[in-house]
Amino acid sequence: MTIRFPLLSALMAALACGPAAARDNLQIAGSSTVLPYATIVAELFGENFDHPTPVVEGGGSGAGRKKLCEGLGEATIDIANSSSRIKQSDLDLCNANGVTGVMEVRFGYDGIVFAALRDAPEYAFTPAHWFRAMSARIVQDGALVENRLRDWAEVDPALPPQEIIAFIPGSKHGTREVFDHNVLLAGCKETGAYDLYAAAAIGDEEAVKKEAEKACLDLRTDGLAVEIDGDYTETLARVQANPTGIGVFGLSFYQSNTDRLRVYTMSGVTPSVDTIASGEYPVSRPLYFYVKLAHMGVIPGLREYVAFFLSDEVAGPDGPLADYGLVPDPELHKTQAMVAAEQPMEPLSQ
């Protein structure tokens, strides 16, 4: 695939190649949420720059930050992807191992909206509503039972009566994790289902937590929760073919289709760039990657990769990451300036 951005050639010309080193490809690890975004950038970088495609692995945000802080040199990674902000304990580990300069890069937000066709009824949703509509089991009379609810008014009498059918991000989609964590898990806790799952789990505190959270994410399998792994055009097509359906979309896609879709509030908040960027809208979170500054100019391509990732053509509203579901950062220009200055993080408040 060849990247098709009108300013790409100028951007590439402005980025100089780094000096040679024994390891000639970037090593990146961390968040499974950031993984698909970083993979898109890595593949485009390998196709359009005179550097090998970076190696991008998952493993989780905490594990990625720990690997970043193991030390310096070719045997250590260059970048840690993270769907949560780094902790002071991570920075302390970095300092202890000689990694004294870490640059924090916020590249956008993971945010999704809930929308239906323009003439659909008005809904005001909460995570508890979506958990009761989508989950395999719900709480009834103090116990967990198979979910047989088929109408939104059965979920909550305050909601309009309409058949439940929802088109949600599939397990391979970049926004599935925020749907799982900020909607299903939050709703599971709101309804008391999490406590019941935890009470039935066996093991230590961490094992109980993992088992309960895993159970909270089990979806019903009777056709009312439809997982979409494709892009949002597929979700829109499914909603158009099922006029009572409600789809889960990226904010930028919805904003490009307001003539066809109406968006719903979540916990009383209307999704927008401002409410997502501020954290007010509950189904969103900032996404980061952390760069080992000591490797800048030593590991070939690191400086170029970071600048390319943060470019308007990649991380901006019209870039491939927004097409995949990223909510662009309205303050991207500030991050670009910080990256250009290679500014390390200050210690975090305890």
Residue pairs with C-beta under 8 A, 6 or more apart in sequence:
1 43
1 44
1 47
2 47
2 48
3 44
3 47
3 48
3 313
3 320
5 11
5 313
5 314
5 319
7 312
7 313
8 48
8 313
11 307
11 308
11 311
11 313
12 48
12 49
15 49
15 303
15 304
15 307
15 308
16 303
16 304
17 50
17 51
17 300
17 301
17 304
18 297
18 298
18 299
18 300
18 301
18 302
18 303
18 304
19 297
19 298
19 300
20 300
21 74
21 298
21 299
21 300
22 74
23 74
23 299
24 51
24 52
24 300
24 301
25 51
25 52
25 53
25 54
25 55
25 301
26 42
26 51
26 54
26 55
26 78
26 79
26 299
26 301
26 302
26 305
27 54
27 55
27 76
27 77
27 78
27 79
28 38
28 42
28 54
28 55
28 56
28 57
28 77
28 78
28 79
28 80
28 81
28 289
29 56
29 57
29 58
29 59
29 63
29 64
29 67
29 68
29 77
29 79
29 80
29 81
30 57
30 58
30 59
30 60
30 61
30 63
30 64
30 65
30 67
30 68
30 79
30 80
30 81
30 82
30 289
31 58
31 60
31 61
31 64
31 81
31 82
31 83
31 84
31 287
32 58
32 59
32 60
32 83
32 177
33 61
33 83
33 110
33 174
33 177
33 178
33 287
34 61
34 81
34 82
34 83
34 287
34 288
34 289
35 56
35 57
35 58
35 81
36 174
36 324
37 107
37 108
37 174
37 287
37 321
37 324
37 326
38 54
38 56
38 81
38 289
38 309
39 56
40 320
40 321
40 324
41 305
41 308
41 309
41 314
41 321
42 53
42 54
42 55
42 56
42 305
43 53
44 308
44 314
44 320
45 51
45 53
45 54
45 301
45 304
45 305
45 308
45 309
46 52
46 53
46 54
47 53
49 301
49 304
49 308
51 300
51 301
51 304
51 305
52 301
54 301
54 305
56 81
59 67
61 80
61 81
61 82
61 83
61 84
64 77
64 80
64 81
64 82
65 80
65 82
65 86
65 87
65 90
65 290
66 90
66 93
67 76
67 77
67 80
68 76
68 77
68 79
68 80
68 90
68 94
68 99
68 102
68 290
68 292
69 90
69 91
69 93
69 94
69 97
69 99
70 76
70 97
71 97
71 98
71 99
72 97
72 98
72 99
72 292
72 294
72 295
74 299
76 292
77 292
78 291
78 292
78 295
78 299
78 302
79 289
79 290
79 291
79 292
79 302
79 305
79 306
80 289
80 290
81 288
81 289
82 287
82 288
82 289
82 290
83 110
83 177
83 285
83 287
83 288
84 285
84 288
85 104
85 286
85 288
86 102
86 104
86 288
86 290
86 345
86 348
87 348
88 347
88 348
88 349
88 350
91 102
91 345
91 347
91 348
94 100
94 102
99 292
99 294
100 294
100 344
101 292
101 293
101 294
101 344
102 290
102 291
102 292
102 293
102 344
102 345
103 290
103 291
103 293
103 338
103 339
103 342
103 343
103 344
103 345
104 288
104 290
104 345
105 288
105 289
105 290
105 291
105 306
105 309
105 310
105 335
105 338
105 339
106 286
106 287
106 288
106 329
106 335
107 287
107 288
107 289
107 309
107 310
107 315
107 321
107 326
107 329
107 332
107 335
108 286
108 287
108 315
108 321
108 322
108 326
108 327
108 328
108 329
108 332
109 276
109 277
109 284
109 285
109 286
109 287
109 326
109 327
109 328
109 329
110 174
110 175
110 177
110 178
110 284
110 285
110 286
110 287
110 325
110 326
110 327
111 175
111 178
111 250
111 251
111 271
111 276
111 281
111 283
111 284
111 285
111 327
112 169
112 175
112 178
112 179
112 248
112 249
112 250
112 251
112 283
112 284
112 325
113 248
113 249
113 250
113 251
113 254
113 263
113 264
113 271
113 283
114 123
114 125
114 130
114 246
114 247
114 248
114 249
114 263
114 264
114 266
115 239
115 246
115 247
115 249
115 254
115 261
115 262
115 263
115 264
116 123
116 239
116 245
116 246
116 247
116 261
116 262
116 264
117 239
117 240
117 243
117 260
117 261
117 262
118 259
118 260
118 261
118 262
120 162
120 243
120 244
120 246
120 262
121 160
121 162
122 160
122 262
122 264
123 152
123 159
123 160
123 246
123 264
124 158
124 264
124 265
124 268
125 264
125 265
125 266
125 267
126 187
126 190
126 266
126 267
127 182
127 183
127 184
127 186
127 187
127 190
127 266
127 267
127 282
128 186
128 187
128 190
128 191
129 152
129 155
129 156
129 159
129 187
130 166
130 183
130 184
130 187
131 138
131 183
131 184
131 186
131 187
131 188
131 190
131 191
131 193
131 216
132 138
132 147
132 149
132 155
132 156
132 187
132 191
133 149
133 152
133 155
133 164
133 166
133 224
133 225
134 166
134 168
134 184
134 219
134 220
134 224
134 225
135 147
135 184
135 187
135 188
135 193
135 216
135 218
135 219
135 220
136 146
136 147
136 218
136 219
136 220
136 221
137 144
137 145
137 146
137 147
137 193
137 215
137 218
138 144
138 145
138 147
138 149
138 191
138 193
139 145
139 191
139 192
139 193
139 196
143 196
144 193
144 196
144 197
147 220
149 155
149 164
150 163
150 164
150 224
151 161
151 162
151 163
151 164
152 159
152 160
152 161
152 162
152 163
152 164
153 159
153 160
153 161
153 162
155 164
162 244
163 244
164 224
165 223
165 224
165 226
165 242
165 244
165 245
165 246
166 224
166 225
166 226
166 245
166 246
166 247
166 248
167 226
167 228
167 235
167 238
167 239
167 242
167 245
167 246
167 247
167 248
168 176
168 179
168 225
168 226
168 227
168 228
168 248
169 175
169 176
169 179
169 227
169 228
169 229
169 248
169 325
170 176
170 227
170 228
170 229
170 230
171 227
171 229
172 229
173 228
173 229
173 325
174 324
174 325
174 326
175 248
175 250
175 325
178 283
178 284
178 285
179 248
179 283
180 217
182 282
182 283
182 284
182 285
183 283
184 216
184 217
185 194
185 213
185 216
185 217
186 282
188 194
188 197
188 216
189 195
189 216
193 216
194 212
194 213
194 216
197 211
197 212
197 215
197 216
198 208
198 209
198 211
198 212
201 207
201 208
201 211
201 212
202 208
202 211
203 211
219 225
219 227
226 238
228 234
228 235
228 238
231 323
231 324
232 247
232 249
232 250
232 253
232 325
235 247
235 248
235 249
236 247
236 249
236 253
236 257
236 260
236 261
238 245
238 247
239 245
239 246
239 247
239 261
240 260
246 264
247 261
249 257
249 261
250 322
250 324
250 325
250 326
250 327
251 271
251 272
251 273
251 276
251 327
252 317
252 322
252 327
252 328
254 261
254 263
254 271
263 270
263 271
265 271
266 281
266 282
266 283
267 282
269 275
269 280
269 281
269 282
270 281
271 281
271 283
271 284
272 281
273 327
273 328
273 330
274 280
274 330
275 281
275 284
276 284
276 327
277 327
277 329
277 330
277 331
279 285
279 286
284 327
286 329
287 326
289 309
291 302
291 306
293 342
293 344
295 302
296 302
296 303
296 342
297 303
306 339
307 336
307 339
307 340
308 314
309 315
310 332
310 335
310 336
310 339
311 319
311 336
312 318
312 319
312 332
313 319
314 320
314 321
315 321
315 326
315 328
315 329
315 332
316 322
316 328
316 332
317 328
319 328
321 328
322 328
329 335
